[in-house]
Amino acid sequence: MRYDNITDIIGQTPLLRIDQAVHGLQNIDLYAKLELFNPFGSVKDRAAWSMTQPDMDNAVRRGSQIVELSSGNTAKALALIAGIHGLGFKSVSNRMRVPEIKELLLLLGAQIEELPGQTECLDPTNADDPLTQFHRALRQPGSEYLHTDQYYNERNVQAHATGTGPEIVEDLDGRAPDWFIACVGTAGSSTGVAGVLRAHNPDIEVVGLVAHKSDFIPGIRNIDEVHEVGLFDPAVYHSINAVTSDEAIDGMLVLARRSGILSGPTGGAAYFGALRHLRPIDERLTTRKSAVFIVCDRIESYLSYIRKRRPGLFGGAEQRNTVAALTDDEVRTATTIDVETAQRWMEEDGPLVIDLRSPFAYAALHIEGSINIVDELFEELLRNGLPFSKRRPLLLACPVGEKSAKYAALLTRLGHPDTRSLSGGIVAWRDAGAQLIRE
Ligand SMILES: Cc1ncc(COP(=O)(O)O)c(C=O)c1O
């Protein structure tokens, strides 16, 4: 196989049947669409190339910089595509949470701009999310940027409607499967593929997967965020199911250890979600059926993500004291207090107020006297036990009060006698008209 351009290698990925001895389904053939075989390593190579290709000549002539609001695979693919064409790439995101991808982007010469997100940003003179504002500026006519706009760009869907979907049908000898299971990030891949498969089999059942509430699986949305995506159309899916990061890692381990697939967490989530959905159906089947799920990318970029959640896999001690290890009961019974009660308590007992938002958001506006420890760092601190005296009460604050409730539960588990979470977070504090100061 000879090629002149690396972009010609995008697509035509293999469809691999998972061994029945691994998945255990009796009447369903389960196939993995191996998008990790794309040249830049993920399903997003298709979208990135589809979104840039039509404007590339113009961009090269003008020396435009390619810009995308992505901190993951789309950014990686775009940085490489930009480089091939002698252009620069800028990634704008509200938190780069996967260190390996951030480092790779820097290594590729990408410019990274991190901005606070809507719930974190509380400047009253600037009510809009800075990301949204940035987004708007990029859309202005005459912009010097080539903005690929993956959350709204139909070419993201098209890449899969003309590539990924037809490839699956071809590899199944002209038929579409009975089930299609895919994780939802921008919704581009699931929407594009589902449309093609449904045209071949109107009875196909499409299952979309997202991360569990407040949980984080890199590359996809969680159940609270999925409706905010421009390309997301609920009519595409029969159901949208949530997978925890722990379940995604379990699925990923089976794919890697038993099937030889070096899948990242979303491939693991898709495998886990597929089996959870199909097992009860499989028992009732009398005819042979088939199902396809997508393996979006590779495992290597997520070693620190996995280590943080499962240190035992790397020879370290299993961590009991993590947010992920909390039970629903522990979180439900964490002490939360409203703004008025918190203000009174601060006057009377002077708790240490810890703001768990990003440094950008904290610098913009915060509760006077509070200290800033971003949530990820806070979890690291708690890993080795209580880093605070038990004598001083603690008030935890985050954007909307969800994360702080979890950390209050964790501190209670660690033996701190009086940790409370600010109900509704800094947003509720602001809405109540309570004072916030700028650094
Ligand atoms: C690792 C990973 N898995 C899954 C997806 C979901 O793909 P889509 O954006 O097409 O919904 C993405 C998208 O960013 C991703 O990076």
The ligand as a Tripos MOL2 file, in Angstrom:
@<TRIPOS>MOLECULE
LIG
   16    16     1     0     0
SMALL
NO_CHARGES

@<TRIPOS>ATOM
      1 C1        -12.1050    9.4130   22.9290 C.3       1 LIG1
      2 C2        -13.3780    9.7850   22.2530 C.ar      1 LIG1
      3 N1        -14.3720    8.9100   22.2300 N.ar      1 LIG1
      4 C3        -15.5570    9.2310   21.6880 C.ar      1 LIG1
      5 C4        -15.8020   10.4180   21.1270 C.ar      1 LIG1
      6 C5        -17.1680   10.7120   20.5850 C.3       1 LIG1
      7 O1        -17.2210   11.0810   19.2780 O.3       1 LIG1
      8 P1        -18.2090   12.1840   18.7180 P.3       1 LIG1
      9 O2        -17.5930   13.5260   18.9710 O.co2     1 LIG1
     10 O3        -18.2820   11.8720   17.2620 O.co2     1 LIG1
     11 O4        -19.5330   12.0470   19.4080 O.co2     1 LIG1
     12 C6        -14.7880   11.3650   21.1420 C.ar      1 LIG1
     13 C7        -15.0060   12.6760   20.6110 C.2       1 LIG1
     14 O5        -14.4090   13.6600   20.9580 O.2       1 LIG1
     15 C8        -13.5430   11.0310   21.7210 C.ar      1 LIG1
     16 O6        -12.5180   11.9090   21.7740 O.3       1 LIG1
@<TRIPOS>BOND
     1     1     2 1
     2     2     3 ar
     3     2    15 ar
     4     3     4 ar
     5     4     5 ar
     6     5     6 1
     7     5    12 ar
     8     6     7 1
     9     7     8 1
    10     8     9 2
    11     8    10 1
    12     8    11 1
    13    12    13 1
    14    12    15 ar
    15    13    14 2
    16    15    16 1
@<TRIPOS>SUBSTRUCTURE
     1 LIG1         1 GROUP 0 **** ****
